């Protein structure tokens, strides 16, 4: 389990402001625990971010107690892919951790990217 500061909403955190409704976003799915919204710089026809409503810095602070949160994030990602019509052909799920991975917002988020063929390795 992570320390309390990794769970408290942060006024300077863009995704905390989106969750609070203080920053506009194109929300596609909402549950009591997570929020899914379209990325403002999409990497594909479908590019949605699934974030926990509670502030969690990134995947490096996630522990076994976070299993239910991660399961819900994955379920919402699957539903988004189905609703956007990309589930059958395939989609990519990505967690970025740290600067070298291109993580520009320090709030745990799962990218759901689809609607086009993707190369491997990414990046």
Buried (B, 14 or more C-beta within 10 A) or exposed (E): EBEEEBBEBBEEBBBBBBBEEEEEBEBBBEBEEBBBBBBEEEBBEBBBBBBBBBBBBBBEBBEEEBEEBBEBBBBBBBBBBEBBEBBEEEBBBBBBBEEEEEBEBBBBBBBBBBBEEEEEEEE
